[in-house]
Amino acid sequence: MFDNDGVFRPVPFDSEALRPRLPSPLEEVADERFARHGVRLLLKRDDLIHPELVGNKWRKLVPNLEAAAGRPVVTFGGAYSNHLRATAAAGRLLGLPTVGVVRGDELADRPLNPSLARCAADGMRLCFVDRATYRRKADPGTLAAVLSAADAEDAYVVPEGGSNAAAVRGCLALGEELRDHADVVAVACGTGGTLAGLAAGLGPGRRALGVPVLKGGFLGDGIRALQTEAFGGPVGDWALDERFHFGGYARTTPALEDFARDFEGRHGLPVERLYVAKSLYALVALAEEGAFPRGTRIAAVVTGAPFSP
Ligand SMILES: Cc1ncc(COP(=O)(O)O)c(C=O)c1O
């Protein structure tokens, strides 16, 4: 980063502030909805890796912060993005300038919601762009215009959701940590970057199950593209179950809310609603459908924690 004299000083990466708890804890829980089908449920507590870069955010962001080598970081997200908040927090912890490009120019004239307010409080400069521009942000011309408008031409760019080859490789370790302990590993998917790395790290005889929280059915191609970028081609045994988006991103239903509250009561952990709740719901439904042979060890990755303003 540039200090007051305009001198470039790389951020020392071995930062105490980002020190993780790894491998993250793996906890078996007693839940009769699984036990009666002869299967075991383990919770992979990635929500305990780091208090501010929670869950998959630490695994995905840290390789990118390293690659940024002290340059300002620009990234993208919606108004409630967990990824934007984590990037802003990393910026504060490392003393690194961050810029958040936010979907929806109408938001510029409104008071910041609690999630964006946290980003701003952590020092992230917010730039609001209209939805059409936001959709085209991967197009080089559009990206250059967005970066220029944000006065961030020299910044290191992290894509929406933090998913690029570095992030996917960062999630390899999640699979490696689980390969000796679980037969099936379930994870909620937004961009699919976490699943892409997890599946590659699991190794032979293990299966990764992705639960997309967005509607659309287009995620498989994106995951194959991410794996090709990160590893040169598709890798690992993974599949998606597209039935549990509950209407799409950030949508919920009373049944999902009841489920999440009940799960918190049963197992004493906070359940993040946008992603984690949907993946846990999917696992319970699949167990009830008899989708897992007796003796299967299922790990559910707790990829985040609820945001409390
Ligand atoms: C809590 C949580 N879980 C899961 C995901 C999905 O990660 P990915 O985009 O790598 O599929 C996200 C993405 O932002 C998230 O915030």
The ligand as an SDF file (V2000), in Angstrom:
LIG
                    3D

 16 16  0  0  0  0  0  0  0  0999 V2000
  -22.2350  -18.1150    4.4820 C   0  0  0  0  0  0  0  0  0  0  0  0
  -21.9570  -18.4870    3.0680 C   0  0  0  0  0  0  0  0  0  0  0  0
  -22.0360  -19.7740    2.7150 N   0  0  0  0  0  0  0  0  0  0  0  0
  -21.8140  -20.1800    1.4550 C   0  0  0  0  0  0  0  0  0  0  0  0
  -21.4960  -19.2790    0.4610 C   0  0  0  0  0  0  0  0  0  0  0  0
  -21.3040  -19.7720   -0.9220 C   0  0  0  0  0  0  0  0  0  0  0  0
  -20.0030  -19.7120   -1.3530 O   0  0  0  0  0  0  0  0  0  0  0  0
  -19.6540  -19.8370   -2.8920 P   0  0  0  0  0  0  0  0  0  0  0  0
  -19.9490  -18.5060   -3.5190 O   0  0  0  0  0  0  0  0  0  0  0  0
  -18.2070  -20.1540   -2.8920 O   0  0  0  0  0  0  0  0  0  0  0  0
  -20.5090  -20.8890   -3.4770 O   0  0  0  0  0  0  0  0  0  0  0  0
  -21.3770  -17.9170    0.7760 C   0  0  0  0  0  0  0  0  0  0  0  0
  -21.0310  -16.9800   -0.2910 C   0  0  0  0  0  0  0  0  0  0  0  0
  -20.8640  -15.8390   -0.2000 O   0  0  0  0  0  0  0  0  0  0  0  0
  -21.6300  -17.5120    2.1130 C   0  0  0  0  0  0  0  0  0  0  0  0
  -21.5660  -16.2120    2.4740 O   0  0  0  0  0  0  0  0  0  0  0  0
  1  2  1  0
  2  3  1  0
  2 15  2  0
  3  4  2  0
  4  5  1  0
  5  6  1  0
  5 12  2  0
  6  7  1  0
  7  8  1  0
  8  9  2  0
  8 10  1  0
  8 11  1  0
 12 13  1  0
 12 15  1  0
 13 14  2  0
 15 16  1  0
M  END
$$$$
